[in-house]
Amino acid sequence: MKVGARCGYCLLHRGYQEITRATDDEALRFEAVQQLLRLLGDRFGPDAVPSHLGSERDRLIRRITGCHDPYAGMKRRANEEALRLLPRLEALVEAQPPAERLRAACRIACIGNVIEYDVPGHSHDIDEALERVEAEGFHIDDTDGFRGLLGPGVEVLLLTDNAGEIAFDRLVVRELRRLGCRVTVAVKGGPSLNDALMEDAEAVGMVEEADEVITTGTDAIGVNLAEASDEFRDTFHSADAIVSKGMANWETLTEYPALCPTLFLFRTKCEPVAASVGAPLRRNVAKLVPEGWRL
């Protein structure tokens, strides 16, 4: 997905918020903002991919401020809050007929995608979002089509998004494994906004839920195959089906033809992504694309 006009505002807004989280030193803040403006002036153009620019921005901020992970504390708190809520959500899935459990798990994981910070106009209040969990469905719902692709021996790769949210992804992994799939979960290889790392997968119990948890091998936002580890690329290319969580994975994976059937599972939290997928703002999306598809 290419940038829209609003992406420039969002990239700068999120960068400034990240800078203020990273340091209290006004001189460092000024330098980081100055360099960020230069970066956007040089690189923001019609062929830019928002998440790729976001990765460059975040690396610049880390280099100038010396702060390795500005969102570390927020991620820990998000994991704790998600684990507090998880038993209630597990009960909601278990109460469904077997044929509906995967859809229910995907819906909960999708609503959990609200746990993202510093997106202009977006609320990351998970308690408020979960008040609608039983009433709010999908604007695009291809979960039945995806379920029809699954069965014993099917290799599924689940690409995670945010910390906290990864606890709810456990419900999706559980249902995939109930259908006989072997599930590999991929987290980021280094700090990337508030995205889940291996330590988050361990904190919320994902390492026990999935067959295997690996990293992308890079701190890139979304999926950047040029930077990913050999382990991740091998797993990515050998998957029979992919579950892709979050907007950044949509932004980046839509730059490649889909290598296998891919279920994009996210909440529309900004206008450019909403327009690209054909949904209004603040809606849940479960969009299945076939092998070879490209935006």
N, C-alpha and C positions, 0 to 999 in steps of 0.2 A: 504494500500500500504506500502510495506517495503522500507527501505532506499536503495539507490544505492551509489556507491562510491562518486559521486559528492555531495551527500547530506551532507557528512562530511564537505566539503569545504564551502558549502552554509550555514550550521548551524553556522560555525565559523565566516564566513564573515559577515553574518547578525548580529550575536552577537556583533562583534566588532563595527559595525556601530551603533548599538543600544546603546552600552556603550558610544561611543563618543557623541551621542545625549543626553544621560542621565546626564553626568557630565563632567566638565572641570578639575576636580581634578585628577592629574596624578596618585597619590597613589591609589585612588579608581579605576581608570581605570585598573591599574596593577593588583590589587586584583581581580577585576571582570574577567579579561582575564585569570588569573591563575586558578580561580575556574571554569571557563567555560571549560578550557582545561581538568581539572580533571573530570568534568561531562561527557564530550564527551569520554574521555578515559575509563570511567567506563561503560557508557551506550550505546555507539555507537557499534552496532552489527547487524548481518543479520536479526534479528527478530524485530529490532526497527522500529517504525513508525515515519517518519520525523516530523510531526506536534506535536506528543506527546513529542518528545525530544525538539522541539522548545518551547513548553509551559514550560518545566522545565528550559530551558535556560533563558527565559524571566523573570520568577519568581526569579531566582537567581540574575539577573541583577538588578531588582527592589529592592531586599532585600539589596544588597551591596551598590548601588548608592543612594537609598532613593528617586529615581525619579519614581513617580507613573505611568506616561504616557509619555514616550519620544517622541511620535508621535502626541501629542495633537495639537500643532500648525499646523502641516502639514495636519492633518485631517480637521481642520476648513477651511483652504485654499482650500482643495480639494472639500469640500462641496460647497463653494462659487463659485468655477470655474465650477462645474457640474451644479449648478443652472443657471449660465450664459448661458450654452450651451443647457439646457433642452428644451426651446421653439423651437429651430431649430429641435431638434430630435423628439419632439412631432409632429411637422408638417410632418416629414418624415413618421412616422407611420400612421398618419391620411390620408396621400396621398395614402396609399396602399388599394387594395380591402379588404373587411372584412375578407376573408379567408386567407389573407397574413399578417394581422396585428400582430398576435402573433409571427410569425417567425421574422418579422422586429423588434419587441420589444426585442425579445431574442437576436437578432444579435447586437443591440445597447447595451444592457446590457452586452453582452459578450465582446464587444470591450471596454466597460467601465472597464472591469476587468484588464486592463493594469495599473490602478491606484494602484500600489503596489511598495513599496520602498525597496531598498537594495538587490534585487535579482540580483546576478551576471550576467552581460551581458544583463539585461532587462532594457528597457526604459519605464518610467512611464509617458511619454509626451502624455497627452490625446488629445491635439490639433492635434499633428502629427498623432495619431491613427485615429481620426475622419475624417481626410482628405480622408481616404479610406472607410468610413462607407457605402457609396452607392455602392462601387465596390466589397467589401470584403464579401464573404459569409462564410458558414460553411465547414470545412473539414469533419466533421461528423454531419449530419443533421437529427435528429430524431424528429424534431418539429411537423411534420404531425402526426406521431404516438402518440405523447403526446397529441396533440390537440384532437385526437379521443377518449381520455379517459375522457375528460372534459365535463361538462354540469351543469345544475342547481342542486344545493345541494352538489356538489362534494367539499370535504374539502381538500384544498391545503395548504401545509406548504412551505413557501419560506425561505430558509436559506441564509442569506445575507453574504457578504464577506467584502469588504473594504468601508471605508468612501469615499464620493465623488461618487463612483460607485453606492451606494445605491439610489442616486437620479435617475439614469437611470433604476434601478430596478422598480421604480414606473410605468414605461411603461409596464412592464410585469404584474405587479399586476393589472393594469387597464384593460388589455386585458383578463386576467383570470376572472375578475369580470364581464366583458361584456359577457362572456360565461356562466355566472350564478354561478360560483364557489364562495365559501366562502374562503377568503385568510387570513391566519395568517402568519405574518412575524416575524422571529426570528433574533435578533441581539445578540451580545456578552454581557455577564453579567458583564464584567470588561475589562479594557484595555488589548488588545491582538494585538500586532503589530499595524497596522493602520486600523484594522477592525472596522466596524460600531458598535457604542453603541446606547443606547436609545436616548441620546442627539443628535446623528447624525440623527436618524430617525425623531426626532422632527424638527431638523434644515432644513431638505430637504423636509418636508411635507409628509413623509411616513405614519405618524400616521393618517393623514386624508385620505390617499389613500387606505390603507388596512382595512380589517374588524377588525383586532386586531394586535397589535405589542407586542411581549413578548421578554424576554431574555432567553439565554441558562442557566442562573443562575451561570455561571462560566466564568473565563477569559481564559479558555483553547482555544488553536488554533484549528480550525475545530470543530468537534463534539466529545466530550468525554462523553458518556452516564453515565459512572461511576461517573462523577463529576456534571452532569447536575441537575437542579432543578426538583422537582416533576412536576411542571407545564409544563416545557419543555418536559419531558419524556412522560407525558400524551398526550400532543399535537402531539408529534412525533409518538407515537404508534397508535394514532387514525386517523392519516391523511390517506386520500384516495390516495393522490399523493403528491410527494415532488419535489420542484425545488431546486437544490443544487448548489449554486453559488461558484465558486472559487476552486483553487487547493487544499487548506487545507481541505475543506470538502470532496473532492475526496480522498485525502490521508487517512482520518480517517473513512469515511463511508464505504469505500471498505473493511474495516476490519470486517464488520458485513454483514450477509445476508440482502438484501434489504427487508424491512418490507412491502413495497408497491411499485408500479411503481415510479421510481425516474429519473428525468431528470437532469443530471449533465451538468452544463452550465459554461464553463470557457475558458480561453485562455491558451494555452500551453506556459509557461514561463520558463520552465527548462527541461532538458533532461530526468530525471527519470520519471516525470509525463507524458511527451510526449510519451515516450516509453511504459509506462503502459497502456495508452489509445489507442495507435496505431495511433498517428498523428505526423507530423513534428512539429518542434518548431515554435512559433509565428503563431499559427492557432486557429481558433474559433471552439469550440466543443460543440455540443448539443447531448449528448449520453443518450438515454433512456434505462434503465435496468428494467427487470420485477421483480416482487416480488420473493424473494428467491435467486436472483443473488448475486454472490460475486466474487471479482477479484481473 
